[in-house]
Amino acid sequence: MDKFASCSSGRLFLATVPDAATADRIHGLAATLKRAHRFNGKLIAPHRLHVSLFSLTGLPDRQICAACEAAADLRIQPFEVSFDRTTSFRGGPGNRPFVLIGAEGLRRLHSFRHMLAAALTQRGLRRLANTNFTPHVTLLYDPRSVDECPVAPVAWTVAEFVLVHSLKGHQHLARWCLRT
């Protein structure tokens, strides 16, 4: 039986996740901004908040296992991320993601993802290791969109990353602690 056969539906991806206290703070901020912008979309639950790094959806088991091996081999110290703006991304009609974004506070996250891309490439997964990356935390989806707006910085220390199976919720299938 395939190790990841139960993941054939839904999405599978590598991500960083905020700690529980930060996730609750982000959720509270999202609720305040939802009211302020008069959004109708449903807030993303705190335990589902994340920053996607690489999608593994649709890959065969051997490539998912290779990605997990690459993740396990990675050596990097924990680092801080900081998001300081919100905006709406383009999405499908009536389904625009409203997200947290940042710039200066995400430099280490960009470096981390670059290192992970190199590890994936070494494991034969070059096509996964694309350079397109706009780090963000999706807060909700709504038909309306808003322009970029500053918010008080939301920061946390990235001490681990996870393999997420998303189907009627998020299940963390694997977890890798950052270390040197």
N, C-alpha and C positions, 0 to 999 in steps of 0.2 A: 504494500500500500504506500502511496506517495506521502511523504512527510507533510507536505503543504496542500494535500488534496482538498482539505476543508476550506482552503482559501481560494478555491477556483471561482467563487463569486465574491463580489465586493472588491475592495481595493486593498493593496498591500504596499506599504511604504516605510522607509526609514525616516525617523523624526526626532526632534528634541521636544521635550515637554517641560512646562514650568512645574515647579514644586506645587504642592496642594495649596499652600497659603497664597502664593502668587496667582495661581489659577483662580482662586476665589476673588482676589483683588481685580484681576482682569475681567472676570464675569460681572463684578459690581460696576466697574467702569463702563462696560458694554451696556449694562442696563440703564445707566445714567445717560449715555450717549444715544441709546435707542429712543428714550423719551425726548431728548433735546432735538433729535433729527426727525422725530415723528415717524420712525420706522415701524413697520408692522411685522417684520420677519422675526422668527423664533431665535432666541439667543442660543449660541453653542454652549452646551453644558461644560462646566469647569473641567471635568475629567476628560473631555474631548479636545481641549485647547492644545495646539501643537504648532510647530514649525516644520513643514515637510522638507525633507532633504533630497530624497530620491525615491521615485516610484519603482516598485518591483512587480506591479500588477501585470499578470499575463505571462510572466517568465516561467520556464520549466523549473522543476525542483532543483536540478543540478546548478542552475544559475542563481536561484535564491540561496542555496547552500553556499555557493561561492561568495555571494554578497555578504552573507553572515560571517564567513571566514575572514573576509576583508575587514569587516567591522571589528571582529575580535582581535585582529592584528594591529589595529590603530593605536598609537601611543600619543596622547596629548593631555596636557594638564587641564583641569576644569577651568572654565572661563566665564566671564560675565557678558550678558547681552542686555541691551537697553533699547526699548521701543519708545518713540517720543512723538509720533504722529498717527493720525487715522486718515483713511481715505476709502473711496469705493473703487474697486477694480471693475473692469469690464467683465461681464458674464453673459450667460444666456439671457434671452428676453425675460424680463421680470425676475431675474435671479442674479443680482449683482452682489459679490462678496464685499462686505464692509470689514476692513482689516486694520490691524495695528502694523505700522511700518517704522523704520528708523534709518539712520545713516551711520554716523560715527560710532554709535553704540553696537553696531553689528559687524564691525571689521573682523573681529576674532571668529565670528560665526562663518563669515565668508572664507576665512583661512581654514577653519575646520572642515568645511564642506569641500574645499579644494583638496585637502589631504585625503579625505574619504574618497573623492573622485579618483585620485591617483591610486589608492589601494584597490578600488574596484577595477580600474584599468589593468593593474598588475594581475588581477584574477580573471582577465579575459572579458571584462564587462565594459569595454570602452564606450559602447553606445549609450550606456546608462549615465556615463560621466559627462553629461553635457554641461556647458558653461552658463546656461540661462538659469539665473537664480535671483529671485526677489524675495528675501526673507520676510515673512509676514505671519501674523496670527489672525485667522478668520474669526470674527466676533459674531457675525450673523449674515444671512442672505436676505436681500430685500429688492423689490422692484425699483425703488428709488435709489439715486446715487447722490453722493455729496463730494465736494472738493476736499483736498487735503487740509487738515486742521491740526495744529499742535495740541498735545496733551501732556500732562505731567508724566515724566519718564516712568516706564514700568520696566523694572530690571529683575533679573534672577541669575544665579550661577548655574551654567550648564555643567552638570556633573555626570550625565549619562545620556545615552540616546537609545531609542527603542525601535523594534520592528512592530509595526501596527497593522492589524487586520481590521478593516473598517467595513462592517456590515451590520446594520441595526445596532450600532454602538462601536466602541473601540476596544479591541483586545490586544494587549501587549504580548506578543509571542516570544520575544527575546529582548534582552536588555544588556547593554554594555556600559560599564562604568569608565569614565575618562581617567586615565592614569599615565604616568611617564614610565 
